[in-house]
Amino acid sequence: MKYRQLGRSGLRVSVLTMGALTFGGRGVFAPVGSTGLAEASRQVDRALDAGVNLIDTADAYSGGASEEIVGQALKGRWDRMLIATKARMPTGAGPNDAGLSRYHLIDACEQSLRRLGTDHIDLYQMHVWDGVTPVEETLSALDDLRQAGKIRYAGCSNYSSWHLMKALGTSDRLGLTRFVSQQIHYSLQSREAEYELVPAAIDQGVGVLVWSPLAGGLLSGKYRRAAPSPTGTRRFAGWDEPPIRDEGALYDIVDVLDRISRQRGATPAQVALAWLLTRPAVTSLVIGARTDDQLAENLAAADLDLTMDECALLGEVSTPPLLYPYWHQAKLAGDRLSPADESLLHPYLRRS
């Protein structure tokens, strides 16, 4: 297993993170998976044996059941695994039972600690932006939680780039706890993060954790052109994240994954994950699994090193179009680009 620094922090995390979205299987999360304690414990054992040192959950997953299962599966061995969880989603029916207010954030943290059965959270992530609560209030509450020893690092998830920059600028201006990471959706099928979120991470020294790196299983090799969703998959069960914007383009990517995986004696899923690990700013991929076999397959991606030609093939078949002002910058600003700029524009410069 390889390890990378989480942003500018001193924390080193494995390039693969164990995702606990499938733990519990309650409510709206039932289509994703229904992993119980016994199977979750086996998966945690396998991940630990492979060198994984970070597990990711959220208070919203299965109404808190995911956190409870994580806590029980890790009981007595917290020293071997870092815990990341999230807050922001509703935890009750009251008017203050959601969002990133000081009231809800501190209460949500206490509830997560109780469910996890631990005295601290290693990485506490803001699950989604809250446009009503002043960012100063959220960051001040996080600062208090950190000083109280209840969280060690803070991160965000599903923020836009201006949300991220507003939070980082406020932290720097007021001397408050700064986000060390952002957890974002990013895959060969969905590369929108490359427009601004990845460049912002490079420029600001923010680590990138990737959720759904296989695009909800679309890049796993199970889905084929003009074929119905396979039974037993989350798509078949009605889970619609991420959206499919262009089905033809998706299966063009799958075709290239198939070709490379056959040549390398790997699986399409392993190739898709290995490609993401070559991308700028990416720290770790959050891999979930409905079964032990899926987890074993995904863990093996950490040892697959793609060639430059293979990465180029995958990049070309999945490259998104340049939006404004980026196509304009590719034409006129190519002589003065920062590493953050080049993370997006470099492949386009020769075409402009």
Secondary structure, DSSP 4 states (H G I P E B T S, - for coil): --EEE-TTSS-EEESEEEE-TTBS--GGGTTT--B-HHHHHHHHHHHHHHT--EEE--TTGGGGHHHHHHHHHTTT-GGG-EEEEEE-S-SSSSTTSSSS-HHHHHHHHHHHHHHHTSS-EEEEEE-S--SSS-HHHHHHHHHHHHHTTSEEEEEEES--HHHHHHHHHHHHHHT---EEEEEEE--SS--GGGTTHHHHHHHHT-EEEEE-TTTTTTTSS---TT-PPPTTSTTTTT---S--S-HHHHHHHHHHHHHHHHHHT--HHHHHHHHHTTSTTEEEEEE--SSHHHHHHHHGGGG----HHHHHHHHHHHPPPPPTTHHHHHHH-TTS--HHHHHHHHHHHTT-
